[in-house]
Amino acid sequence: MRRFALAWLALALTLALLSGAGHAATLKASLLLQADDPRLSRSRVELAYLGHPGGPASDGVALALDEAKLELDAAGSTISLETVSVASAAAAREAALRADKAGAVALLADLPADWLLAVADATTAPVLNLGEPADRLRQADCRANLLHLIPSERMRADALAQGLLARKWRDVLMLVGPDPLDAERAATAAAAITRYGLKLVASKPFKRSADPRQRDAANPLLLTATSGLPGGTYDLVWVVDSDGEFARSLPYRIALPRPLVGDAGLLALAWAPGFDRFGAPQLARRFAKAARRPMTDHDWAAWAGAKALVAAAVAQPRGTLAAIRQTLVEGPLDGSKGVLLGFRPWDGQLRQPLLLADGQGVVGLAPIDGILHPKNALDTLGADAPEQRCKVSRK
């Protein structure tokens, strides 16, 4: 009887050990979204501005986590994601504090720039920026724990300038909108034009107005007329329009038969539905099936952010919180773009090729063939290490 009891005890211990071995390690993370995000108002989303969000970042995050179920199961790991809508920078900070206290591995955030800074300052966890392209977050206002999945404005401008250089379209007429953000973006575009040896023929402000007294600034034909321009011509029009409404009205309405780039015509994007290489069509189809809409570059950034989180969870299923976070920052990422991607140590920006697209298809990839760099051609897009203004260490 005693041997029988001992045998049952041994069996019970074995089953308990096996049950413990199969128990998945649960990693916590938070997704912070802006409540009543004006970019996602119905009137804007229905217009489907190229380069603007087409839906919430949660769609891309959900796809990445769903795709990773088998991989996470095999590694003995799970990810518990809490989605929080916040209405202010203060609310974002409070959400970050709660997530940090709960031991979150990382925070994914699609928030305005100042809100992102409030989040990054409130937590020790990596904060993955899914939607804000402002260069200041990579430069003077950088944070050691702030990482960027979405390309910066500088990256987009450099990619476009490289594409123009490859086509020998050198003389640029720039049209700049009235938004204060447009002035910053125009300065970034002008710097890229200079960086790649192009020529800014003229820069003209525009307004959306039906007032006949402002027709010189509102009429595309008058804005793009050649009178008074040095040399009397230009090779293309680069439009800077953060709102997007004026830019979408420009094609086929300018004075000369010239291409448009910037916020209309040809854009530099993290993703475009027409991309047909490196497994991109399969990813685009999976997203369209799940979200019932085309995948935008903001969706790709959200998907890539969640995929970076998954990669860290798979590599460190039972590692310490610090080890998992470090793996997330340092580990390579497959973004279906043909090369392994990784975060730059000097500004936290994800190195990545950009697609030159016009809404119908993908015209090319940047960096353009022939653009050289001593270490990594991807660093020709955006601020390179010698230009670093970020004074924090990510080691």
N, C-alpha and C positions, 0 to 999 in steps of 0.2 A: 504493500500500500504506500509505504514511504517512497519507494522508487517511482511508483506511478505519479505521486504528487510532485516529485522532483522533475520528472519528465515534462509534466504540464507546466511547471514553472519555467523550465528552459525554453519550452515552445513559446510561452507568453513573452519572455524576454526577447527572443528572436524576432517575434512579430512586432514588438515595440521598437526594436532597433531598425527593422526594415521600414516601419511606418515613419520613423524619424528621418531615415535617409531619404525617403521620398518626399519629405515635406519641403515645399518650395519656399525659398527666401523671398519675402515681399519687400520691394523697394518703393518708397513713397515719392511722389512728384506732384507738382501743382501746375495747372495751366491758367494763367491770368489773362482775362480778356476785358476790353473796354465795354462797359455797359452802354447800350444805345450808340454804338460806334457809328459816327456820321458817314464813314466810308461805306458802310453796309446798309444805308437807307435804301428803301425799295426803289426810289426814283433813280438813284445812282447805279445800283446793281443791274437794273434792267437795261441801262444804256451800255453796259459791258465795255467800259473804257479799257483799252489795252494798257497793261502795266498797272492797273488798279485792282484791288482785291475783288474777287467774284463771290465771296462767301466767307464764313467764319474760319479762323485758323483751326478750330476743333475738327473740321472735316479732314484735313491733312494729318493731324495727330492721330485721329481715330484709325485712319487707314494704316499708318505705320504700325500701330500697336496690334491691330488685327492681323496684319501680315506676319508679325513676329511671334504669334502664339506658339507654334511648334518649336521654334528656335529657343524661346524662353523656357518652355516645358523641358526640352532636352537638357538645358543648363541648370534646371532646378530653380528657376527664378520667376517671379511675377512682378508686374509693375502696377501699383495702385495709383491712379491718377485722379486728382480732385480738380474740377474746373470751377473757377471763381470769377464772377463778373464784378468789376470794380468801377466806381463812378468818379474817382478823383485820385490824385497822386497820394493823398493821405490814406485813402482806402486801400490802394495798391500796397503801400508800405505796411499797413496792418496785416494784410493777407500774407505778405512775405514773412513778417515776424512769426505769424502762426505756423506757416509752413516750415520755417527754420526750427522752431521749437519742437515740431512734430518729427524732425529728422528727415526732411525731404532731401533726396539725392540731388535734385535740380528743380528749377522753376523755368517753365516755358512761358514766354510772355509776348503778346501782341498788343503793345501799348505805345502811347506817344513818348517822345524822347524824355521829357522831364519825369514822367511816371516811371519809366525804366530806371532812371537814376535813383529815384526813391526806393525802388525795389532792390536794386543792387546794393545800396547803402544799408539796407535793413537785414541782409542775410549774408551768410558765409558760403551759401551754395552757389554753384554756377547758375547764372541767369541767361537763358537762351533767347536772344532777341529774334523774333520771327517776322517782324514787319516794318521796322523803323530804319530807313536808309541814311539818316542824318550822319554826315561825316564827323561832326563834333563828338559823337559817341565813340568813335574810333581814335580820336585825337585828343584835344584839350580836355574833354569831359569823359575820358575813358575810365573804366573801373577794372580792377584785376579779375573780378568774377563775372564780367559781362562779355558774352560771346555772341557773335552775329551770324545768323544763317542767311539773312536777306543781304543781297549785295548793297554796298554803299553807293551813294551818288557818284563818288569819284570813280568807282569801278565801272559803273554804267557809262560815264562820260568817256573814260579811257577806251572802253570796248568800242564805242561808236567811232571815236577818232581813229582807232586802228583800222576799222572797217572802211572809213573814208580814205585813209592813206593808201590802203591796198587797191582801191578803185581809182586812185589819182584824182579824187574830187577834193581840191585843196582850198578853194575860195568859198568861205562860209558867210552867209547872211543870217544873223541871229535875231529872232523875235522873242521878246521877254514879257511875261505877264505881270499884272499889278500886285500879285500876292508877295508879301515880304519873303516868303520861301523861294519864290521865283528868282529874286535877286541873288540869293545865295547859290542856287543851283546854276544860274547863268555864269557866275564867277567860276564855279567848278568846271563847267563846260568850256569856258574860255581858257582855263588853265590846261585842260586836256588838248584843246586845239593847238595851243602853243607847244605843249610837250611833244606832240607828234609832227611838228613842222608844217601845220596847216596855217591858213591865213584868215583871220576874222575881218571880213570886208567892212562890216558895219553891224551895230547892235541897235535895234529899234524897240521901244516899248509898244505894247498893244493894250487895248481895252475892249471889253465886250460892252458895246453901247449902241443904242439906236439914235443918239443925239447927233444931228447933222453937224454940229459944231465940233464934234470929236471924230469926224469921219476919217481924218488922216491916221488916227490911231486904231480905228475899228474896221477899216476896209482892207481886206487882204490884197486886193489889186494895188491900192495905193501904198501899202506897207512894203510890198515887194517890187515896186517900180524901180527901174535902174537909174533914173535921173538922180544925179548927185552922188552916186556911188563911185568910189575909186575904181577905175577901169571899166565902169559902166556895165558890169555883169557879175555873176556869182555862179558857183557850181551846184549849190544846194541851199536849202533853208533849214536851219536848226531852230526848232520852236521849243521854248521852255514854258510850260503851262501846267502847273501843279493841279489846277482844277480839272483840266482836260477838255472842257466844252469848246473853247476857241480852237484848240489844236485839231479836234476831230472835224471841224468845219473847213480846214485849210486845203486838203487835197483837191486838186483840179481847180483851185480858185486863185492861184498866184499868177504873177505877171509873166513869168517865163516858164517854159516846160522843164521844170527841175524837180529832183527828188526832195522829199521831206524826211527829216530825222528828228530824234529827240523825244517829244511826246506825241508825235504823229508820224505816219509813214513807217520808217525803220526805227525800231526800239532795241535797246540792249536789255535782255531779261534773264532772270534765273531759269525760267522755264517757259515753254510754249507748247500747246497741244499738238502742233504739227511736227515736233521733233521726232525723227524716225530712226535713231541710232542708239546703241548701247542699252537695249531693253526699255527705252523710253516709251515706245508705243504700248507695251504691255502695262507699264505703270500708268500711263494716261487712261487706258481703258479701265483698269481697276478703279481708279479714282472716279471716273465718269459714272461707272456703275454704282459705286457706293454713294457718291454725293449728288448724282443726277445733274451734273454740270461739268464744263471743261475745267481742267486743272490749270490754274494760273501760277505765276512765279511765287506769289504769297503762299499758295497752297503747297508748292514744292518746298519752300522754306520751313513750313510747319511740319511737313512729312519728314524732312531731313533732320529737324531738331529732335523729333520723337525717335527717329532711327538712331541718332547719336546716343540717346538715352538707352535704347535697347542694346546697342553694341557694348556699352559700359556694363549693363546688367548681365549680359551673356559672358563677358570676359571676367567679371568679378562677382559671380552670383552670391558668394558668401564672404566677400572682402569687407574691410572696414569702410565706413562712410567716406573717409578721406581718400582711400584707395579707389573707390568707385568714381568719385568726383574727378580725381586725377586722370583716371582712364578715359573718362568722358572728354576731358580737355585735350588729351594727347593722342587718343586713338584715331586711326584712319576711318574714313566714312565713304561708303559706296553710294554715290548719289545718282547713279544711272546717267553719268555724263562722260564715261570713258576713261576717267582717271580717278585714283583715290584722292579724297579731299581731306583737308585738315585745317585746324585753326592756326592763324599766324600768331607767333608768340608775342609780337610787338603791339598788336592792336586788337586781338581777339576775333578778327574777321575770318570767316571760312573762305579759304582759297577755293576757287571754282571757275570753270569756263563759263562764259556767258553766251547766250544765244542772240543772234541778230535776226529779229523776226518782224514781220509786218502785219500779223493778224491772219494771214492766209497760210504762211509756211515759214520755215526757218531758212534764211538766206545764207547764214554762215555762223561760224563759231569764233569767239575771241578767247585767248590771244590768237591773233592772225598768224599764219605761217610766215616765218621770216622775221617776226618780232623777237629779239633776242634778250636774254637776261643771264647774268653770270651764274645764277643758282637755280631758279625756277621761273619759267616763263609766265606762270600764273601770277607772279608778283609784279608783272607789268600792268596789271589791273588793280588800281587803287594805290594807296600810299605805300611805298616800299620802305624797307627797314631804315635806310639812311635819312628818310624824311620823317622819321618817328617823332611825334610830339606827345605821345602817351608815356607818362613817367612812372608807370606801375610795373611790377614784376609778376608774372604768372607762374613762376617756378615754385 
